[in-house]
Structures are given as C-alpha cells and as structure tokens.
Amino acid sequence: MRRKNHIYKFITYCLLAVFLLTALFPIYWMLITSFKPLGDIYTLNPTFWPKPFSLSGYQYLLKNTKYISWLINSTLVSLISALITGIFSIPAAYGLARLNFKGRKLLANIILLAYLLPQTLLFIPIYIMVTKFGLSRSIWGLLLVYPSTTIPYATWMLISYFKSINSEFDDAAFVDGCSRFQALIKVIIPLSAPGIVSTLIMSYTMCWGEYLFALVILSGNTKTLPLGLSGMLFGDVARWNAIMGGAIIATLPVIIIYIFASKYIVSGLSLGGLKG
Amino acid sequence: MLKNITIKNKKLLTALVFIVPTIAYLIFMQGYPLLNAFFTSLTDKTIGIEGHFIWFRNYVELAKDPIFWKTVSNSFVFTISAIIFKLFFGMIMAIVLNQKLALVDLWRALLFLPWTISTIVTVLMFGFMYSSTGGIFNTILMGAKVITEPIAWLSTPAMAMISVILVNVWRGTPFFGISILSGLQTIPTEQYEAAVLDGANDIQKFLYITIPSILNVILLVTVVSTIWTLNDFQIIWVLTRGGPVNATQVFSTLTYNYAFVNLYLAKGIAVSVASVPIIFSLIFLVTRLIFEPNDKS
C-alpha cells in the first residue's frame, strides 16, 4: 500500500512537470526571443538563452512601428468598454438576481444566449451597421461593438455573485429607508466589490485581445494591439524579436492583474461562472 | 387589492429600469444583426453596394461549391479533434491538481496562464515556433533525432491542420482543467472513504464516484468549448488564412474570405448562417444543462 502511494506520487509529479513544461516553454521562448538580436533568430541553431542580450527588438518596435499608438488605442477601448459594461451589467444583474417578476427566466436565458452567440455569426451585419453609422475606421466603432460581448458575460457572472449575497442585507437597507437603487449602490456593490472588479477586469482583457471586430472595423493607421502585432507578421521579413517584444508588453498587464487577483479570476474564467 | 397591484407594478417598474438598458442594447447589437444576417444572406449585397433580393441563390451556390463542403468537413475535424484532446488533457490536469501536492496553488496559477494570455499572443508565439527558419520545434525534434528533415508545419495541408489544432488545444486545455477541477473539489471525501470500506478499488472509485459526480461539469464544459472552437477565427486566420489550398478553411475563415477578400458580403454571411443550426442546438444544450431542475449544483 505504502509503495503504491509512492508510485502514484511519482507519476503525479511527472505529469505535473510535463504540463508545466508544455504551458510555460512557449511563454519562456517568447520572452527570450524578444531579447535576441535579429541575426540570432534566423539561425538553424537557436540558443536557449539570449547571448548577446539585445534590446534591438524593442527599439525597432518603438522607432519603426506605431506601437505606442496601438497601446493607447487598446487601453482606451478596453478601459471605456469595461466602464460601459459595468454601468449596464451591474443593475441588470442585480435586477435579474433579486427582483421576482414574470419573464425573469426568459431574460436570463436571453443574456446567456447573447453570451454564447459567436461573433463570427454577427461580424458582417455589425460591420454593415457600423459603416452606416459612419463609425468604421475609428475606435468609436469598437466602443459601440465591444460591450455587446462583454455585457452579457459580465451580467451572467454578476447574477451569481449577487445571488451569493444574503438578501437580508437588502432588507436591512430598505428598513433604513433606502430605495432599490440606493440599496444596490450603498450595500450590494461594496459587498460584492471583489466579484465586480474581477468581472470588469475580465471584460477589459476580452477587449484587450479582441481581433475579429478590430480587423473588419478598423482600417488604415488606426489599430489596436492585436491588429498591429499581427500586421507585423506579414512584412517582408518577420522581425520576430520585435513581434515577441510587442507580445510580451501586451501580455504584461494581463499577467500582473492575474497574479494579484487570480483567486477571484480563476473562478470567473472557469465554468464556475457559467453555473447560474 | 389595489395596493397589491401597485406594489407589483412598482416592482416591475424597478426591474424594467434596471434591466431594460441592457436588453435594449443587446437587441440592438445582437438581435437585430442576427435577423439582418438571415435577410442579407438572401441578397447579393457586396461591399459598398446595396443588395437585391435573390432568394436562396447564395445557398444553392454554396451547396454546389466543393470548397464549402471541404470547409464543413474541416470545421468538424478541427473542432472534434481539438475538443477530444482538450477534454483528455484537461481531465488529467484536473486530477493532477486535485492531489495533495506541494505548492499546488502556484502550479494551478501557472498551468492556467495559457488561457489567460490573449489569443493573438498565443498565435504569434506558435507562429514563431513553427517558423521554417529558427523555429524551435524543428530544432528540438531534429536535435532529438525524431525527424531528419524539417517539418513544414504550416505549409503542407495535413500538417497545417495539426498545427492549428495544437494551438487551440494548448490554449484551451486549462479551461477544461480548471472547470473539471472545480467539479472534483465538490466531491465529499466521505464518499471515497465509504467506498473503501465497501472494498472498492481505485478504478471502481473513479468509475462509480468520480465520473458520475463530474459528468454534468464535463458535459457543460465540452458543449461550451465546442461552440467556441467551432467559431475559432484568429488562430487559423493569422497562421494559415485557411490555406494551404483550403486545408484549414473553416466556417469563420471562409465567411471572412468571401466577405472581405472577395468583397461578397452576402455570400460570406450565408456561410456563417449555414452553421446556425449546429450552433443553436449547442446553445440550447447549454441552457438545458444549466437550467435543468435535477442539476445538482
């Protein structure tokens, strides 16, 4: 029995090692590639450590591309979309979690449907619509579109967060003379702050990495990070150190947020969030 | 009686004020475009030109188009293989992370990274590793003498499909892993202890306790991921653009190709509408799994 346990333990750690290697090696490879000079990249025997250590990829990124402008566009679009998402989804989720009215289940179903409806089904009609409004080619078009994916997600997530808060808190607020709205602002939002913040951070990262809508709506020089970075792939010679450097910078905020809030975000990313 | 009605009305009014903005926005940005998609697919709209109603001609053309049928079969191959591998590896990942390991929180966070970083970053990363000059995959495989000639990861039909599936599996496995793990952690240890007293061995415990307890989670995660995988665009578009010779052409890339490369919007929409029956059946399945009354969670 004892020996069997040891074998189990050994196999488990071996599997864990294989998983870790598979998950982390590509990220490690991206990181060290960004610090290699271009000459060390186009070689048949790439080194596993940047020697010499070079910042030429990052320099190219800043001097020869519009990386800073992509960064600003992505930050603005993601930040404003996340704010819009919060303004719409917090009251909606509260209403769907707390108020008993006819048609509530139907509306909850609509939110779920909207969350699961794939963008690939909608991107052409939305492109036609945005063009009619004269909002294509600018980040305004993206600001109109992005909340359509993040609001259903956030609403769906927040419904379960709000449901997990005891409704006696609402009742106490009513006794103190609060209206529904005041109860939401003064009691429920502070109580569910971790859930709300992590949901909005997730909404932010969804916009941060969005590619398809940006590809069809934006054109010319206005680009977001995913669009700008993938555009660098189709040059004459792909400058992999610069592309990887750009990808690293684009990933840093996500990883930093994730490290600090992973406790909340993990449940938001997994199916824990999908459960009603 | 009258007072009751006003209270009821007031409640409904509050609900409306809270929920209507979101519903209105979703009808405007999802409901209307969806209906518009059905309608536009029955026209001959191209970019910049209003379409004429042509009934089902786009669909008839698609039905005669071998590329469309190639796309249908590619979509199934891509989705089904990716899902099988993600489920398999995700299951093992969940079981490993459910053991009593040192630093398990750290391992869980690290294994979850592929799912948290943006898809575009993943795609670029793999694009470089697949690259024919300086690509690390060929270097490693040739160094280990597994292959003698470099593999053309993205430029031969069969390899291109395998390569894009690999990226999807790398990115999506943690989603399965963490979701199944959360299911495993809800199983009370007493159940296993009771089974041991009854003389059950490890395989019996797995088959008769573990699997039934997480079946619902597994079904849900599989169906949701199938919807997402079936509609994957970025990985395939950035790596192969549906090529070589349509070897990795799926619904989403063919839609984009017709609409924005050939500028024939209506035909592009027809391709995506053709996938609607599958997608809606899957979505219906999700709502059933979530709202089912006998759902244990």
Contacts between the chains, C-beta under 8 A, distances in Angstrom:
chain1	res1	chain2	res2	distance
A	9	B	99	7.9
A	12	B	96	5.6
A	12	B	99	5.0
A	12	B	101	6.9
A	13	B	101	7.4
A	15	B	92	6.3
A	15	B	96	5.0
A	16	B	96	5.3
A	16	B	101	6.8
A	16	B	107	6.1
A	19	B	89	8.0
A	19	B	92	7.9
A	19	B	93	5.8
A	19	B	96	6.8
A	19	B	111	5.6
A	20	B	107	6.8
A	20	B	110	6.2
A	20	B	111	6.7
A	22	B	170	7.2
A	23	B	110	6.4
A	23	B	111	5.3
A	23	B	113	6.0
A	23	B	114	5.4
A	23	B	170	7.8
A	23	B	174	7.5
A	24	B	110	6.4
A	24	B	113	7.3
A	26	B	114	7.9
A	26	B	122	7.7
A	26	B	125	4.9
A	26	B	126	6.8
A	26	B	129	6.5
A	26	B	170	7.2
A	27	B	113	6.5
A	27	B	117	7.5
A	27	B	125	7.3
A	29	B	125	7.1
A	29	B	128	7.7
A	29	B	129	6.5
A	29	B	136	6.0
A	30	B	121	7.5
A	30	B	124	7.9
A	30	B	125	4.7
A	30	B	128	7.5
A	33	B	128	6.6
A	41	B	134	5.0
A	42	B	133	5.1
A	42	B	134	5.2
A	43	B	133	7.8
A	43	B	134	5.7
A	44	B	133	7.5
A	44	B	134	7.3
A	44	B	139	7.1
A	45	B	139	6.6
A	46	B	134	5.4
A	46	B	136	5.9
A	46	B	139	6.0
A	88	B	21	5.7
A	88	B	22	4.7
A	88	B	25	6.3
A	89	B	22	6.4
A	91	B	17	7.7
A	91	B	18	4.1
A	91	B	19	7.3
A	91	B	21	7.5
A	91	B	22	7.8
A	92	B	18	6.0
A	92	B	19	4.8
A	92	B	21	7.2
A	92	B	22	3.8
A	92	B	23	7.6
A	94	B	18	6.1
A	95	B	14	7.4
A	95	B	15	5.0
A	95	B	18	3.4
A	95	B	19	4.4
A	96	B	19	6.5
A	99	B	11	6.1
A	99	B	14	6.4
A	99	B	15	4.3
A	99	B	18	7.3
A	100	B	11	7.5
A	101	B	11	6.1
A	101	B	12	5.2
A	101	B	15	4.8
A	102	B	12	8.0
A	104	B	15	7.7
A	105	B	291	7.6
A	107	B	19	6.2
A	107	B	23	6.5
A	109	B	287	6.0
A	109	B	291	7.7
A	110	B	23	6.8
A	110	B	26	7.0
A	111	B	22	7.7
A	111	B	26	7.7
A	112	B	286	7.2
A	112	B	287	6.1
A	112	B	290	7.1
A	113	B	283	6.1
A	113	B	287	7.6
A	114	B	26	4.9
A	114	B	30	5.2
A	116	B	224	7.2
A	116	B	227	5.8
A	116	B	282	8.0
A	116	B	283	4.9
A	116	B	286	6.1
A	117	B	30	6.0
A	117	B	34	7.3
A	117	B	279	7.8
A	117	B	283	7.3
A	118	B	227	6.4
A	118	B	228	7.4
A	118	B	230	7.6
A	118	B	231	3.6
A	118	B	279	6.4
A	119	B	231	7.1
A	119	B	233	7.9
A	120	B	231	4.4
A	120	B	233	5.7
A	120	B	251	6.8
A	120	B	252	4.1
A	120	B	255	6.3
A	120	B	272	5.8
A	121	B	34	7.0
A	121	B	37	6.6
A	121	B	231	7.5
A	121	B	272	5.1
A	121	B	273	7.6
A	121	B	275	7.5
A	121	B	276	6.9
A	121	B	279	6.8
A	122	B	30	6.4
A	122	B	33	4.7
A	122	B	34	6.4
A	122	B	37	6.8
A	124	B	37	6.9
A	124	B	40	7.4
A	124	B	255	7.1
A	124	B	259	5.3
A	124	B	265	5.7
A	124	B	268	5.7
A	124	B	269	5.0
A	124	B	272	7.3
A	125	B	32	7.8
A	125	B	33	3.7
A	125	B	34	7.4
A	125	B	36	4.2
A	125	B	37	4.7
A	125	B	40	6.5
A	125	B	269	7.1
A	126	B	29	7.1
A	126	B	33	5.0
A	128	B	36	7.3
A	128	B	40	7.3
A	128	B	45	7.9
A	128	B	265	7.0
A	129	B	32	7.7
A	129	B	33	6.5
A	129	B	36	7.5
A	144	B	29	7.5
A	145	B	29	6.9
A	147	B	25	7.0
A	147	B	29	7.6
A	148	B	25	7.2
A	148	B	26	6.8
A	148	B	29	3.7
A	148	B	30	5.7
A	151	B	22	5.9
A	151	B	25	6.6
A	151	B	26	6.9
A	152	B	26	6.6
A	155	B	22	6.2
A	180	B	14	4.9
A	180	B	18	7.7
A	181	B	14	8.0
A	205	B	116	7.5
A	205	B	118	7.4
A	208	B	118	6.4
A	209	B	118	3.0
A	209	B	119	5.8
A	209	B	120	5.9
A	209	B	121	7.5
A	211	B	119	7.0
A	211	B	120	5.5
A	211	B	233	7.4
A	211	B	234	4.8
A	211	B	238	7.8
A	212	B	233	5.3
A	212	B	234	7.0
A	212	B	252	8.0
A	216	B	256	8.0
A	216	B	260	6.3
A	225	B	120	7.7
A	226	B	118	6.6
A	226	B	120	4.0
A	226	B	234	7.9
A	229	B	120	6.2
A	229	B	121	7.9
A	229	B	124	6.2
A	230	B	120	6.0
A	230	B	123	7.4
A	230	B	124	7.0
A	230	B	238	5.1
A	233	B	124	6.8
A	233	B	127	6.4
A	233	B	238	6.8
A	238	B	128	7.9
A	238	B	131	7.5
A	240	B	128	5.0
A	240	B	131	7.3
A	240	B	134	7.2
A	243	B	124	5.6
A	243	B	128	7.3
A	244	B	124	7.2
A	244	B	125	7.4
A	244	B	128	6.6
A	247	B	120	7.7
A	247	B	121	4.4
A	247	B	124	5.2
A	247	B	125	6.7
A	250	B	118	6.5
A	250	B	120	7.8
A	250	B	121	6.1
A	251	B	117	5.0
A	251	B	118	6.9
A	251	B	121	5.3
A	254	B	116	6.0
A	254	B	117	6.0
A	254	B	118	6.8
A	255	B	113	7.4
A	255	B	116	7.3
A	255	B	117	7.2
A	258	B	109	7.7
A	258	B	113	7.8
A	258	B	116	5.1
A	259	B	109	7.5
A	262	B	109	5.2
A	262	B	112	7.6
A	265	B	116	7.6
A	266	B	108	7.5
A	266	B	109	7.8
A	266	B	112	6.4
A	266	B	178	6.2
A	267	B	182	7.4
A	269	B	112	7.5
A	269	B	115	6.3
A	269	B	116	7.1
A	269	B	175	7.2
A	269	B	178	6.9
A	270	B	175	6.9
A	270	B	178	4.1
A	270	B	179	4.4
A	270	B	181	7.8
A	270	B	182	5.7
A	271	B	179	3.9
A	271	B	182	6.9
A	271	B	217	6.2
A	271	B	220	5.9
A	271	B	221	5.3
A	271	B	224	7.2
A	272	B	179	7.5
A	272	B	182	5.4
A	274	B	220	6.5
A	274	B	224	6.5
A	274	B	286	7.9
A	274	B	290	6.9
A	275	B	220	8.0
A	275	B	290	6.8
A	275	B	297	5.5
A	276	B	290	5.2
A	276	B	291	6.7
